[in-house]
Amino acid sequence: MENALRDINAVSGVTGCFVCSAAGQVLASTLPTVFDSSILAAVGRVLSRTMAGLATARRRKVTEIDLVYDQNRLITQHLTEGCLLCIVCVRNINMPLLDLAAQGAAKELAPGLKAEAEETPMPRVEATASTAQPLGAAFLGQVERELARAIGPLAAIVVDEAIDVVGESRASFPRHKATVLVEKVGTEIADEEKRRRFTEAALQALRE
């Protein structure tokens, strides 16, 4: 599968790409090693759920999500067998050229995906009621910014995944689970020193 993805990497401005199943299993990746497989798996699960949610809300299939940041963007395309193709690139990428490369890669990937894709349904996490004082959006935003310094533009997706895993929502995330969130998100940072700095900054934001 990596051979098909290298055609996408050849497009100027592409950092790398990866293919994952709906369950988050990374099937192939050409991203630099700084993008840990556990981070990619978390991103894949969130994007899969997001596409499913959008499809339900719009009552039609969603085939692409384009998340644009200050300098980068994350483009996700739906492949066969419920799998996703995720491309990390610069903000001002040549989209016609990238689409052409992605279409060619999708055709090459299709046979392999039929054999590799998992059919296990996504696990559901039941939300728990909490009467604790909710945290403000400022804290979660600060966690995202600190995480972005360590892992880049995927930070917001990783935070959303962590919030979902602990059974809460952004709107009512309780203060007593803040340290759990910080610890869980911190595990996605492979570098020990970067993880330490992130934890210190996030806990300092909690105290403010």
N, C-alpha and C positions, 0 to 999 in steps of 0.2 A: 504493500500500500504506500510505503514511503516514496517509491519511485513516482507514483502519480502526484503526490503532494509536492515533489520537487519542482514540477512544472509551475506550480503556483508560487513557490519560493523564488523562481527566476524572475518574477515581475518586480520591477524596481519599486522599493518602498514596502515590500512585504517582510515582516520580521520572521514569520513562520506560521504554520497552521497545524491543526490536528483534527482527527476524526474520532468521535465518541458515540457510544450507544446511548439510547434513551435512559439507561440506568446509570450512566456516567462512566462506563468502562472505556478507557482510552485505547483505541484500536490501532492508531498510528499517529506519529507526531514528528514534525520537523522544526519545532520550536527550540530555542537555545535551552541548555540545561537549567538555567535560572528559573524556568517555568516548571516547577515541580509537578509530577504526575498527579499528586493528590489535589493540587489546585485546579488542574485541568479537569479532573473528574468532577469536582464541585461545580465548576463553571458549566460543564456539560449538563449536569442534572438540573441546575437552575434554568438554563436556556431551554432545555427540553420542556420543563414545566411551564415556562413563559410562553412558548409557542403553543402548547396545548391550551393554556388559558386564553390566549388571544383568539385561537381558533373557535373556542366555545363562545366567547363574547361576540365575535364577528360572524359566527355561523358559517365560516368558510375556512379552508385550509390556509395556514400561514406558512410560507415557504422561505422567508428571509427576515432576519432582524439585523439592523445596522445601528450599533451603539457608537456614537461619535463623541470623542473627548477633546481636550485642548490640542493635543499633538498626535494622538493616535485614534484608531477606531477598531472595533471588534465586529466583524461581519460573520453572521451565522446563517448557513443555508441548510435546508432540509434535504437529506439524501434518502435513498431507498431503505427499507427495513427499519424505519424510525431513527436512523442514525443522523448525526449532525456533522457538518463541515464548518469548522471555526477558523477564521483567518484574522491574525493580528497584523495590522499594517499602519502606515502613516495616515494622517487625516486626509491629505490631498492626493490620495492614490488615484491612479488612472483606472477608473471604474470599468470602462468598456473593455480594456485589456485584461483586467482582473476577472471580470465575468467570463470572458472567453476562456481563460486558463482554468477557472473553476468548473465550467461546463465540461471541458475536456477531462478534467480530473474525475468528475462525478461519473462519467461514462466508464472510465477505467476502474473505478472503485466498486461499481455496482455488483459485479460477480462475487468479489471477495466479501462484500458486506452481507450478502445473502447467507453466507456460511458462518460469518463471525458475529452477527448482531444477536444480542440477547433478547429474549421474549419475556423475561421476568418482569411483571408489573412493578412500577415504582412504589416503594414503601411510603405509607402515609403517616405523618406525625400528627397526633391529635393535639390541638391547642389546649393549654391549661389556663383556667381562670385565675386571675391574680388581682388582689385588691391593693397590692403594693403601689407606691408612688411611681408613675411611669417616668422614664427618662425623656428628656427633650430631644428634638431632632438635632440640636447642636452637638450633643455628645456622639451620636451615631455618625454624624458627618465628620467629626474629628477623628473617630476611629478609622473611617474610610480613608481620610487624608494621610493619616500616619501609616496605614497599611499600604497605601499607594506608593509611599516612599520606599517601601521594601520590595513590593512585588509588581508594581506598575498598574496599568489601567484595568486590570481584572479585580481590583480591590472591592469595588461596590458589589460585584456579583458574589464574591466570597463572603462578604458581610451578610448579604441577604440570605445566602445559603445557611450560614451559621445561625441567624435569627430563626429561620424556619426549622432547623434541626432541634433547637431547644424549645420549640413549640410556642413561639411568641410572634408578635408582629411589630413592625416599626412604630405604628401608632400608639401601642400600649405596652412597649417593652418595659418590664419592671426593673427598678433600680437594684433589687437584690440579686438579679441574674447578670448584672453587668460584668462582674469579674469572671463568670463562667463564659460569657461571650468573648471577652478579651483573651482568655486562655485558649479557647477553641480557635479563634481567628489566628492567634499567634502560632499555632502549630503548623499553619500553612507557610510560615517563613522558614526556609531551610537554613539560612545563615544564623548562627547562634547570636552573634553580636547585634545584627539587625533585629532579631526577635526580642532581645533584651531592651533595646532602645524603644521599639514599638510598645512593649508592655509598660515601660515606665511612662511614656508619653500618654498612653491611653488611660492609665490609672490616675495620672495627674489631672487629665481632663475630667475624670469622674469626680475628683475632689473639688473641682472649681465650681 
